[in-house]
Amino acid sequence: MKLSHSYFYTLRENAKDEDSVSSNLLVRAGMIKKSSAGTYMIMPMGKKVLSKIENIIREEMDAKDAQELLMPALIPEEVYIQSGRREAFGSNMFALKDRYNRPYVLGPTHEELFTLAAAMDGKSYKDFPYNLYQIQTKYRDETRPRFGLIRVREFIMKDAYSFDVDEKGLDASYDKMYDAYNRIFDRLGLNYKIVRADTGAMGGLLSEEYQAISPIGEDIVVGCQNCDFSSNMEITEVVDCMPENTEAEKEMELKATPDAKTIDEVAAFFGKKASDFVKTLIYNVDGKIVAFCIPGNRELNEAKALKMLNAVEMELASFADVEKVTHAKVGFAGPVGIDCPVYLDRQVLKMKNFIVGANQTDKHYENVNCKDFKAEKVGDLCQVQEGDICPCCHQPLTFEHGIEAGNLFKLGTKYSKSMNVLYTDKDNQQKPIWMGCYGIGLERCMAAVAEQYNDEKGLMWPDEIAPFRLAIVVISNKDEKQMEVADRLYEFCKQKGYDVLLDDRKERPGVKFKDMELIGIPHRITVGRGVENGILEWVDRNSSEKKEVALEDVEAMISAIYE
């Protein structure tokens, strides 16, 4: 591409409304442009990067015999009602009606339609296995779009679905996708970790995520200093965070605690530590008010809480609801005598003579034990903390932030059963299809690479996904010799099929160099005064190495970086 005849721009100043390194640099490099909150235009230079990511994904999917198709984005709402997921998506799903008042949604994901597609060619066990995929735009009405391309309302996803006759076949298909994903993310150059994760609204038997390590990542990747344990914080088990208490159980006592509501305030009043308390958190879970009791020095893990109750949505209860079930002002909730179900974290079982709210204004109970109240269910409800014990080797756990760039799900028979998609086995019996689901967010991958590959000058794309692998920069487009050499090298690259950029603009050399550094071109040839002596300058963007090369050697060097 010749810049003198192209749509190309860059920005010298930081973008004012971008909240991440990647989004700021991608905007400044003229690769993306925000059109509204959570939606972006992908500009020509950014589309080059996105297309190369897409090509890598397509190559690796095709290598595993997956077949590409394209599903509609406009989907009848009844499809999601049938699968039982309409409520799970709730307001995150864009909904609309056509001129005949029929309800439709913009697809946030396509498990249901792929399941229906499987029914078209899934009558007999002989039809399996196979894998279908698409690269298509999804829509989710995010409440808080942020970090540029990381959390948006409209995005391109590669979603694939495998179809098998039994769990053994699903395991084999899953392993093929696991290998393909490793190859994809290795080729993208990402520093990533594979972690166990919550299946969430997708459901199924297993979920694993590909987390690109980044300070702006919204997920916490939990790892171990000693072994290869790796997990998303949402599902990481809390192991033995409370020491066993061997003291004798005392009788519960009611104590007046005027103006002491928070853990810190009550701890100061009693002269105790937060770990001597059990705090009671009251939530509205799928429209029902419930209480969760956890140690006073821990946080509730809402993903675990939802799973314990087999629920879809939860939020902190309103002040009115809290006062209704406690018969007291907010700040004095406790499990003794509360008018709602109580769910208990298992670490509380090790505690004795702890302090709780008394469900009476300005009062708490001291010396409370688990025998003093009834719990509907006991389980792991706490959020893991850095330094907690590893579930595998009992060494300290470590935290890193990660961007979820891809995920793998063993869906099992969740969708085939709900949508009645069956096949006939060898014994002429009707059985549900076993499914796997495999997703990659293309723009997320682009942003994750930009987060990991940059410096004070701009982006530093890996060779395979850079918009152009090589830039030829002419110092003076008025110099006939310089233009002759630059054009000759440019035509050599074009004939070879190399993606090359020729900066022949009427700009100062410094402007050209800064632009090439900002947009992250890995290799640069400078055609300047040295051409009179048969010398060009070669610059490597990532190492900042500069060297002089002879004109007769440059074509071989160009071929080396491409081939």
C-alpha positions, -999 to +999 in steps of 0.1 A: +000+000+000+013+035-009+004+060+018+003+089-007-028+073-023-044+059+009-068+067+037-043+070+066-042+092+098-026+091+132-031+113+163-003+129+182-022+134+215-037+108+238-073+100+233-093+117+261-121+092+265-102+059+264-093+041+297-067+016+286-033+015+270-045-006+241-076+015+233-055+047+235-028+034+212-053+018+187-072+051+185-040+071+181-028+047+154-060+053+134-070+016+138-103+021+157-127+050+163-154+050+190-189+056+175-208+053+208-203+037+242-192+001+236-192+003+198-162+010+175-155+015+139-126-007+128-106+015+104-085+002+074-052-002+094-071-020+122-090-042+098-057-054+084-047-066+119-082-081+126-081-099+092-048-115+100-061-127+134-091-141+116-069-159+090-049-176+118-080-188+135-095-200+102-063-219+093-062-237+126-099-245+127-098-259+092-067-279+101-089-297+126-116-305+100-140-279+113-165-266+087-173-229+084-208-215+080-226-183+089-256-179+112-280-149+112-276-123+139-314-116+140-330-145+159-366-153+170-368-148+208-386-181+211-354-200+203-338-188+236-370-193+255-370-229+243-335-235+256-343-218+289-317-191+284-338-160+278-341-152+315-304-160+320-294-133+295-320-109+307-314-072+298-279-081+284-298-092+252-308-067+226-345-072+220-368-058+192-399-065+173-406-066+136-435-049+118-458-078+127-450-074+164-430-106+165-402-106+191-366-110+180-332-106+196-297-098+183-277-130+189-253-128+219-242-163+212-255-191+189-257-225+208-294-228+200-291-222+163-261-246+159-282-272+178-310-267+153-284-270+125-272-303+140-308-317+138-307-312+100-279-338+097-280-358+129-305-386+125-282-415+129-250-423+149-233-427+115-236-389+109-211-381+138-187-366+148-184-332+131-175-296+141-192-264+127-179-228+132-185-193+122-168-159+125-196-134+131-207-103+150-224-107+184-244-082+204-246-078+242-261-048+260-232-044+285-241-022+314-206-008+316-186-009+284-149-002+292-113-007+282-118-001+245-123-034+227-121-055+259-158-050+269-181-038+241-216-041+229-208-053+194-179-077+187-167-103+163-164-138+177-153-172+163-177-197+178-174-234+171-196-264+181-187-300+181-213-328+179-208-363+191-228-394+201-213-398+236-191-383+263-160-401+250-165-386+216-170-351+232-137-356+250-119-363+218-134-333+200-126-311+230-090-322+229-087-313+192-100-278+199-077-275+229-047-282+206-060-258+180-065-230+205-029-235+219-017-231+183-038-200+177-028-181+208+009-191+203+008-177+168-008-145+181+022-142+204+001-138+235+013-145+270-016-165+283-027-190+309-054-217+306-076-217+337-106-236+349-137-214+350-174-212+359-197-225+332-221-196+339-251-191+316-235-215+291-240-244+315-225-278+309-198-300+324-165-281+321-152-246+311-117-235+305-105-200+296-076-186+278-066-156+298-042-131+283-021-117+312-026-080+315-030-054+343-063-042+329-078-078+328-112-079+345-106-115+356-083-127+384-062-156+374-053-177+404-020-196+402+004-214+425+040-207+433+048-244+435+026-264+410+007-259+378-026-251+394-044-224+375-080-212+379-104-183+376-111-166+409-148-173+404-145-210+410-113-213+431-119-234+462-110-218+495-091-244+516-087-241+553-086-203+556-098-204+592-078-222+619-096-249+640-110-234+672-107-258+701-121-236+729-153-246+747-185-232+734-201-205+756-236-193+760-248-166+735-251-131+750-270-100+737-249-069+739-258-033+732-236-018+704-247+018+699-236+034+666-215+003+657-227-012+623-197-021+602-173-049+609-145-024+618-168-004+641-180-035+659-145-050+661-133-018+678-162-019+702-155-055+713-117-052+710-117-081+685-104-090+651-126-092+620-119-129+619-138-132+652-170-121+635-195-138+611-210-112+588-244-117+573-250-104+538-286-102+526-293-106+489-322-107+465-316-140+445-340-145+416-366-125+435-362-142+469-345-127+499-317-149+514-288-144+538-252-156+534-230-160+564-192-159+560-162-151+582-159-114+590-125-111+572-136-126+539-157-116+509-186-134+493-180-151+460-213-144+441-206-170+414-203-197+441-235-184+458-255-185+425-243-221+419-252-232+455-287-219+450-289-230+413-299-194+406-295-169+377-292-134+391-284-118+425-280-084+439-278-068+473-312-066+489-328-031+493-328-014+526-365-020+529-361-058+523-332-059+549-353-042+575-382-065+567-363-097+574-342-084+603-369-062+620-340-037+626-321-009+609-295-018+583-262-028+599-274-053+625-283-084+604-274-119+618-284-155+614-301-159+648-338-154+643-337-138+608-368-142+587-352-156+556-332-187+546-295-187+558-267-202+537-234-208+555-198-208+544-181-240+555-153-221+571-177-209+598-181-245+610-146-242+624-154-210+644-166-208+679-180-181+701-182-156+673-200-123+671-230-116+648-257-090+644-287-095+666-314-084+642-321-057+667-311-021+662-278-012+680-273-048+693-251-078+685-248-113+699-215-124+714-204-161+719-226-174+690-220-209+677-235-228+648-259-247+671-276-213+678-292-210+643-303-231+613-285-231+580-303-242+548-271-254+533-233-253+540-207-249+513-177-230+499-190-194+495-159-173+502-137-154+477-102-168+475-075-144+487-039-141+476-017-162+499-045-188+505-036-224+503-034-241+469-061-269+466-035-292+450-002-288+468-011-265+498+014-239+489+005-201+487-017-190+458-008-160+436-030-135+416-026-121+381-051-101+361-062-116+328-083-108+297-105-137+287-096-140+250-110-175+244-130-203+261-138-239+258-170-256+271-181-292+274-218-285+271-228-322+273-265-327+264-278-294+280-290-280+247-298-311+228-322-322+256-339-288+260-344-285+223-351-322+217-323-328+192-318-366+192-301-392+171-307-430+167-279-452+181-268-487+170-296-503+190-322-480+173-326-460+205-332-422+206-304-404+225-294-367+228-264-353+210-232-344+230-220-309+223-189-288+229-186-251+224-154-231+216-152-193+214-126-166+206-131-129+207-112-114+177-112-077+189-103-089+224-073-107+210-063-076+191-066-055+222-048-081+244-018-082+220-018-044+220-017-044+258+012-068+259+032-054+229+038-016+232+063+010+244+064+048+248+066+051+210+035+031+202+024-004+192+048-033+186+029-060+167+043-095+163+052-102+127+023-125+119-005-100+128+011-067+121-010-046+096+022-047+074+053-066+082+075-042+064+075-004+058+096+013+032+101+050+042+114+075+016+132+104+031+126+127+002+100+119-025+115+147-046+148+127-049+145+106-081+171+081-070+154+075-036+120+071-053+134+048-079+149+025-053+118+026-031+095+018-060+117-010-071+117-026-036+079-020-033+073-038-066+095-067-056+074-072-025+042-069-043+053-095-069+063-119-041+029-114-024+044-096+007+023-072+026+043-040+024+037-003+031+054+024+012+055+058+030+060+082+001+040+110+016+052+147+014+060+147+052+091+153+072+112+122+079+105+125+117+068+124+111+071+093+090+093+075+115+070+083+144+039+071+124+056+038+116+066+033+152+031+043+164+012+018+142+037-009+151+053-020+118+079-046+128+105-039+102+114-006+084+137+002+055+148+038+052+156+050+017+177+082+021+209+098+010+228+066+014+213+052-018+240+072-037+265+048-022+242+017-024+233+018+013+199+016+031+190+016+067+172-014+083+153-008+116+138-035+138+108-021+158+109-045+187+146-044+194+152-009+181+183-022+163+195-002+134+220-013+108+232-003+073+226-029+045+239-030+010+213-024-017+222-057-033+215-076-001+182-061+009+159-083-012+172-114+005+167-098+039+131-089+029+124-125+018+139-138+051+114-120+073+084-132+052+095-168+044 
